[in-house]
């Protein structure tokens, strides 16, 4: 984990905010007092009068103050394909979305499968990124699914988990050994749950795919891999996280695994929570994702599972691609969409439209990922890093590609108006983003 060096030695206070920090039991009007990049105090006692002249004061005027968000699934092009995204440009998009920690995937060139490359990522982030950056390393060398990486050395170098990123480890034996070694080193194993020989289609299998004449990817491809993995977790006792589930059946499988007491968690991308297969419309490739957008009944099941705690984490699934890999016939286009800057705003739609409590949304994007990854961020408490965001829940804005900070522009929310956004983001006590109201 890299702590940004930019720390403000002055004492500062943000007062008159609506604090939303469920992990610390904070809800209601109050403020936060920070110094040298750390939180000194937080809650209703921090007011303009209590702080007095001892600190520089910012009046939040009633907007929400939330822990800095942690995005557990971010793809960048650095190293190797910086034209897609750099750590610097991704961090700018993250800051604009209230994300103060981004966890980058190992799918780079070269692959993050060696301790030296983990070290390079962390050093590069320290020099260029405006938010905190941590890395997940590869489970197998070159992401080839055959030879395991040096898990202990990767953890020692700073990797917070191991994963294959965009694909699953197909070999049950290789994955069993990876889980066994990860258990010995107490390292989280993250899996992209798609059985590769079944997930050969380009969108969700069903009526919509038939109507569009596109090959289908059945939900069972996800369920079969998930059930296999959970059996191996039961055998090894390793900590396991399904990075993105997308179907009603997967929700049921995860619910049963948690009821058995297995050390498992799961995430869902914001796109699968607010979009469905019908949004693909006339072959719109910005909606081509892996796993694919499912039916509306699956989306509703995911929202319900998020509310009841079956799903632990919301991720952006930020996967930038250039126009020459997206402006193609649907079947030929690359998978993936950007999401760092829009994750929080889109999630607020679940609060406004689906009744998901604001506290639950904040929890799934801050304290829950922090707990799963064992990070010190994601919380508002004395002694914690001063990472937080100010959020105007009712500020409407339209997603325009020229206004997005990511180098890539493949957003499924392009030209959509979203309600709510981060208006200031603070990392290690320093403001790294402030929204310019027009």
N, C-alpha and C positions, 0 to 999 in steps of 0.2 A: 504494500500500500504506500502510495506516495502522498506525503503531506505538502501541499503547495507552500513555497517559501514566502509567498506574499502575505505576511501577517502584520496587522495594524497594531502598533504599540499603544495607540490611544484607547481610552475607555469609551465605549459607545453604548447607547441604549436605544432600542426600538420600543416605543410605548403606544398605548391606545390601539392595540391589535386584537383581533379575535383569534386566540391561540387554539390550534387543533393539533394535539400531540397525544393520541390515545394511549400509547405505550407508557407514558408518564402520568396518565390520568389528568391531563390538562385540557380543559375546554371552557372557553369564556374569555372575557376581556382581560388583558394583561400586557406584559411586555417582556423583553429579554435584555439583559445586561452582559456585555462581552468585553474582553480585554486580551490583547496578545493572541487573538485567534481562538480563544476558549470562552465557554459560557461561564459567567460568574453566578448569575441568578436568572430565573425565569418564572413567570407566573403572575398572578394578580397583584403581588406586592411591588412589582416593578412598574412604577408610574413616573410621570414627570416630576411630581413633588418629591418622591422618595429618592430619586436620582440626583435632583438638584443640579448644581453646576459642576458636579464631579465627572460628567461625561457629555460627549456630544450626543444630542437627542434627535431622533427621527420620529415624528408623529405619523403613525401608520394610518390614521383616519379611519379605523374600523375594518381595514382589510384583514384577511386571514394571514396568520403567521404559522407556517408548518415546517417540520423538519425537512432538511434537504433530501430530495429524492435520490434513490439508488436504482439505477437501471442495470439489471443483471444480464442483458443480452444486447450488446452493441457490436456491430461489425464495422471495421474501418479498412482503409486500403493501405495503412502504414504498418509495416514496411511492404514495399513491392508494387502496389497499385495506388499510389497517392493521388492519381487523377480522380479516383472515386471519392476518397475522403482521407483526410489526415487527422491525427490526434488533435491538432489545434482546431481545425474546422469542426470536427465532431464536438469538441468541448464547447465551442461557441454556441452550437445548436443546443447542447445539453443545458448550458447556463440559461439560455432563453426559454427553456422549458421547465425551469425549476429543479433540474437534475444537478446535484452537486458531486455525485460519484458515479462514474460509468465503468462497467466491467466489460472489457473487450474480449472478443472471441479469438481463438487461435488460427482462424482461417485467413492467414496472411501469406506473403511470399518473401522470405521463407516462413514456414509454419512455426508457430510458437510451440516448439517441441523440445527445446533445449534451455537449460538454465541461463545461458548467455543471452538468448533472445528475450527471455522474460526480463532480464536485467536491462537490456536495450530499451524495451517498451517503457519500463518504469522510469529510466533516466530521461528518455525522450519526452515522456509526458511531463516530468518535472520541469523541463526546459521550455516546453511549448504550450502545454494545456492550461486552461484557466479553471478547470475543475479537477477533482481527484480522479485518478485512473488506477484501476487494478486489472490484472489479467487472469483469464483462465487459460491453462495450458492444454495441449493435446493429450489424449489418452494413448494414442499410438503414433509411432514415428511417421511423419509426413501425412497424417490423417488417413493412412492406408488400411487401417483395421487389422494389422498383422502383428507388428512388434511393439510391445509396450514401451512407453517412455520411462525415464528415470523419475518416478513419482516423488521420491524423497528429495532429490535435488531440486526438482521444480518447486516444491513447497518451500524449501529453504531459500530459493531465489526470490520468492514472493508471490507465487501463483496461489490464488485463493480457491481454486477448484480445477478439476480436469474435465474435458469435454471434447467431443469431435465437432462441435459447432453445428454445422448444417446437416449432419447425417448421424445415424446411429452406428454403434459398433455391432456389426451383423453377427460375428462369431460369438456364440454363447460362451465358449471356453475362454476366449480372450477377454470378454467382458467380466466373466467370473473372476479371472485372475486380477484384472484391474480393480475390481471391487475389494478383493482380498487385500491387495497391497494398499489401497486407499484407506481401508479400515485400519491397517497397521500404522499409517501415518496420520490418521484422523483428518483426512482430506475429503471434501465433498466431491461426489461424482455426478456430473450433469449429463443427461442424455436427451438427444433429439429423437423422440419416439415415433419413428416410421420404419416399418419393415421394408427394406429396399426392393425386394422382388415383387411386392404387392403395390407399392406406392409409385407406380410408373406413369400415372395419369397426370394431367396438367391442371385439373380443378376437381372439386368434390364430385364424386360419382353420384349420379341422380338425374332427375328430370331436367334440371337446368343444363347439365353437361350434354345430355342427349339433344336437347333443343338447339344448343350451340354447335353441335357436331364435334365436341372436344372429348378427349379420353378422360376417364374418371379415375380418381384416387379415392378408394373406399375408406371409410372411417375404421374399418377392421384392420387396416395396415397399421394404424396407430395403436389400437387396442391390443393386438397380438404382441407387438413389441413391448408395450407397457406391462402386460401380464407376464411375459417372459422375464423382464427385468425385475419385477417385484418378487418373483420366485427366487431369483439369484440374490436379491437383497436379503430375503428371508434366510437363505443359506449362509451368507457371509456376514450379515450384520452391519454392512457399510452404510454410511449416510448417502442418500440418493435423492436427486431432484430431477423431475421431468420438466424440461425447460419450457415447453409449450404444449398444452393439451387443447384439443379443439372440438371434441365431440361429446355428446351426452353419455355415450357408453364409457368413455375414458373417465368422466366424472364419477360414474358409478364404481369403476374399478379402484380409483384413488380413494373414494369414500370407504370402501371395504378394507383397503390396505391400512388406512389410518385407524379404523376400528380395531384392527388386529394389533395395533401398537408398533407397526414397522417404522423405522427411522426415515420416513419419506416425506417429501414436499413436492409441490408442483407450481408451475406458473402458467400464465396465459398472456398472449399478446393483446395489446389494446385493440388491435385491428379485429381480432376474433370476438371481442366483446361488443363492438359497436357496428360491425359490418357483417354481411352474410353473402352467400354465393350470388344472389341476385344483383348485388352491386357491381359485378363484373360487366353487366349490361352488354353493350356492343363490343365485346372483346377488349375491355380496358385493361391493359397489361400492368398498370400500377396496382391492380388488385390481384395479381398473380403471386401467391404466397406459398410458403412451405412451413407447416401444413397448410392445405388450402382453406379458404373461407368455406364454412359449412352451411347447412340449412338454418333457417330461422329458429327452429326448435332446438338446435344445438346451441345457437347463440344464447337463447333464453336460459338453457340449462347451465351454461357457463356463468351467466350473471347471477343465477341463483346460488351456484356453488361458490362464487366469490363472496356473496353475502353471508353464507352460512359457515365459511371458514374452510371448506374443502379445498378450494384454490387459495394458495398462500400469497402469491406474488403477481403483480402486473408488470410486464416488460414492454418496451417499445418495439423490440425485434428490429431495431434500426439496421437496415441493410441497403446501403447506397449503391446505385448503379447509374451509369452514364446513359445518355439518350440512345447510343448505338446498340445497347443491349436490351433496351426497353421498348423503343419505337420499332417493334417488329411484330409479325403475326403472333398471336397469343401463344401458340404451341412452341414457338421458337424463342420467345422472350425469356430473360432471366427471371428467377424467383426473387422476391424481396421488395420491401418498401422502407423508406425512411420514417422515423417516428420520434426521435429525441425531442424535437421542439413541440410536437403536438400531443404527446402521450398524456400529459396532465390535463390539457384542455379537453381532449376527447373523453378522458375518464370522467371529467365533470359532467359530461352528458349523461352518464349513468346515474349521477346524483340528481340532476335536473329532471330527467325523463323516466328513469327506472326505479327511483327511490332508494338507491344504494346510499347508506349513510356516508356523509363526508369523512367521518372519522375512520370508517372501514377503508375507504379509498386511500387515505393518507397512510394508514398502517401498511397496506399491501405494497406501497411504493417507497417505504422508508424503514420502519423498524423491523418489518418481517424479512426483507432481503438482508438487512444488516445482521439479524440474528442467524439466518441460514448460513451466511458467509462469515460470520463471526467478526464483523467489523465494528469499530468503535463509533462510527458515524450513524446517522439515521435516527437520532434521538435529541430531544431538547431537555437537557439536565445539566445542573452545575458540574463542571469538570469535563464535559463533553466538548468535542470540537464545535466551533461556532459556524456550523453549516445549516442554513435555513433559507426559506423563500417566503416572500410576501405574495399573496395570491388574491386577486380580485375575482371573485366567483361569478360576477355578473358583467364583466367586461367582454363585449363581443368583438371579434376580429375575424377577418377573412383571410384564409390561407392563400397567399399568392406566391408563386414559385420564386419571383424575384426578391421577395422579402425573407425567404428561408435562408438560414445561415449555413446549412449543409452544402457541400460542394455539389452533391447530387440533388435532383429535384423530384425524384419519383415518390411523391406523396399521394396516397389515396384520398387525402382530404383537400387536394388542390381545388381552389375556388369554393370551398365549403366554409360557411360561417360557423365558428365555434363560440360557445359562451363560457368565458372564464379563461384566465391565463396568469402566469407569473408576471409580476410587475417589478420585482427585484429579486436577485439571487445573491446570496452571500456565502462565500467559501473561506474558511479559516479567518473569519472576521472581516474579510474584504468584499466589497460589492463587485461582482464580476459581470452583472447584467442589470440594466435598468430599462424598463419599457418606455419608449418615447411616444407619449400619447399624441395623436394627430388632432 
